[in-house]
Amino acid sequence: MSKKHLCLIIGPAKYPEDDARMVALFLAEPGEKFICGASTANMVARYLPAGQKLSDVPGLAMVTDGTLILSEVLDILASNSRPNLPEKQYDAHRLAVALLEADSVSFLIGMAVNKSQRSLSLPAKPIVKSRFVRELADMLKQKGKQVMAEYF
């Protein structure tokens, strides 16, 4: 039986000069690939080889929303079930199932602050994002998955 690997790239790097390295690592990952967030998708598209589109990336399973989907995935995995979800949560359900089916998972987490999502009443998005990834990684490890997280 072959091992199934999954890679999630979440958010641009804190320092823009690290974006190219982050994307290169993402593209080099084996298995299924998920892009979380529009800013992340734009970053990946900028560093693709000339003439290549996101839809041409080998193994790319889905481009989805960022922290909102991660939050929903956490809720799904915490419930220990695969409930029937409303259509708006389809991406979260699909990602949760993929994570459960994977033997190993790599998270590439960019720590840039998304200026369009800033709010004085909420914690900074990089803090929320890294907390979600840490919680996801812990849940996946408890389920016997091999997990790697790299921050940029």
C-alpha positions as CSV (number, residue, x, y, z in Angstrom):
1,M,0.0,0.0,0.0
2,S,1.4,3.4,-1.0
3,K,1.6,6.3,1.4
4,K,-0.7,9.3,0.7
5,H,0.7,12.7,1.3
6,L,-1.1,16.1,1.4
7,C,0.4,19.6,1.4
8,L,-1.4,22.8,2.4
9,I,0.0,26.3,1.7
10,I,-1.6,29.0,3.7
11,G,-0.9,32.7,3.3
12,P,2.1,34.6,1.9
13,A,5.3,34.8,3.8
14,K,6.0,37.5,6.4
15,Y,8.9,38.7,4.3
16,P,8.0,38.9,0.5
17,E,11.4,37.8,-0.5
18,D,10.5,34.3,1.0
19,D,7.4,33.9,-1.2
20,A,9.4,32.3,-4.1
21,R,11.0,29.7,-1.8
22,M,7.7,29.0,-0.1
23,V,6.1,28.4,-3.5
24,A,9.0,26.3,-4.8
25,L,8.7,24.0,-1.7
26,F,4.9,23.7,-2.3
27,L,5.3,22.8,-6.0
28,A,8.0,20.2,-5.1
29,E,5.8,18.5,-2.5
30,P,4.4,15.1,-3.6
31,G,0.7,14.1,-3.5
32,E,-2.4,16.3,-3.2
33,K,-2.0,20.0,-2.8
34,F,-4.4,22.5,-1.3
35,I,-4.1,26.3,-1.5
36,C,-5.8,28.2,1.4
37,G,-6.7,31.8,0.7
38,A,-7.0,34.1,-2.3
39,S,-3.8,36.0,-1.4
40,T,-2.0,32.6,-1.3
41,A,-3.4,31.6,-4.7
42,N,-2.2,34.9,-6.1
43,M,1.2,34.4,-4.6
44,V,1.5,30.8,-6.1
45,A,0.3,32.0,-9.5
46,R,3.0,34.7,-9.5
47,Y,5.8,32.2,-9.1
48,L,4.6,29.5,-11.5
49,P,6.8,28.7,-14.5
50,A,6.0,30.9,-17.5
51,G,2.8,29.9,-19.3
52,Q,1.6,27.7,-16.4
53,K,-1.7,28.3,-14.7
54,L,-2.9,27.2,-11.2
55,S,-5.0,24.5,-12.9
56,D,-1.8,23.1,-14.4
57,V,-0.1,22.4,-11.0
58,P,0.3,18.7,-10.6
59,G,-1.7,17.4,-7.7
60,L,-3.6,20.6,-7.0
61,A,-6.9,19.4,-5.5
62,M,-8.4,22.7,-4.4
63,V,-8.0,26.4,-4.0
64,T,-10.2,27.5,-1.1
65,D,-10.8,30.3,1.5
66,G,-8.1,30.7,4.2
67,T,-8.7,30.9,7.9
68,L,-12.5,30.5,7.6
69,I,-12.1,27.0,6.0
70,L,-9.4,26.0,8.5
71,S,-11.8,26.9,11.4
72,E,-14.5,24.8,9.8
73,V,-12.1,21.9,9.2
74,L,-11.1,22.0,12.9
75,D,-14.8,21.8,13.9
76,I,-15.4,18.9,11.6
77,L,-12.3,17.0,12.9
78,A,-13.2,17.8,16.5
79,S,-16.7,16.3,16.0
80,N,-15.1,12.9,14.9
81,S,-17.8,12.4,12.3
82,R,-18.4,13.2,8.6
83,P,-21.8,15.0,8.9
84,N,-23.9,16.2,6.0
85,L,-22.8,19.8,5.7
86,P,-24.4,22.8,4.0
87,E,-23.1,23.7,0.6
88,K,-21.1,26.7,2.0
89,Q,-19.1,24.2,4.0
90,Y,-18.3,21.8,1.1
91,D,-14.7,23.0,0.8
92,A,-14.2,22.4,4.5
93,H,-15.7,18.9,4.3
94,R,-13.6,18.0,1.3
95,L,-10.4,19.2,3.0
96,A,-11.2,17.4,6.2
97,V,-11.8,14.2,4.4
98,A,-8.5,14.6,2.5
99,L,-6.7,15.2,5.7
100,L,-8.2,12.1,7.3
101,E,-7.3,10.0,4.3
102,A,-3.6,11.2,4.2
103,D,-0.8,9.4,5.9
104,S,1.3,12.5,6.1
105,V,0.6,16.2,5.9
106,S,2.9,19.2,5.3
107,F,1.8,22.7,6.3
108,L,3.6,25.7,4.7
109,I,2.4,28.7,6.7
110,G,3.0,32.3,5.6
111,M,2.9,34.7,8.5
112,A,2.1,37.9,6.5
113,V,-0.7,40.1,7.9
114,N,-3.5,40.4,5.4
115,K,-4.3,44.1,5.5
116,S,-7.8,43.6,4.2
117,Q,-8.7,41.3,7.1
118,R,-7.4,43.5,9.9
119,S,-9.8,44.2,12.7
120,L,-9.1,46.0,16.0
121,S,-11.6,43.6,17.8
122,L,-9.9,40.4,16.6
123,P,-6.4,39.0,17.2
124,A,-3.9,39.4,14.4
125,K,-4.6,36.9,11.6
126,P,-1.1,35.3,11.7
127,I,-1.8,34.4,15.3
128,V,-5.2,32.9,14.5
129,K,-3.8,31.1,11.4
130,S,-0.8,29.6,13.3
131,R,-3.1,28.6,16.2
132,F,-5.5,26.8,13.7
133,V,-2.6,25.0,12.1
134,R,-1.2,24.0,15.5
135,E,-4.6,22.6,16.6
136,L,-5.0,20.8,13.2
137,A,-1.5,19.3,13.5
138,D,-2.2,18.1,17.0
139,M,-5.5,16.5,16.0
140,L,-3.8,14.8,13.0
141,K,-0.9,13.5,15.1
142,Q,-3.4,12.0,17.5
143,K,-5.0,10.2,14.5
144,G,-1.5,8.7,13.7
145,K,-0.6,11.1,10.9
146,Q,2.9,12.3,10.2
147,V,2.8,16.1,10.3
148,M,5.4,18.8,9.3
149,A,4.8,22.5,9.7
150,E,7.1,25.2,8.3
151,Y,6.6,28.9,9.0
152,F,7.7,31.7,6.6
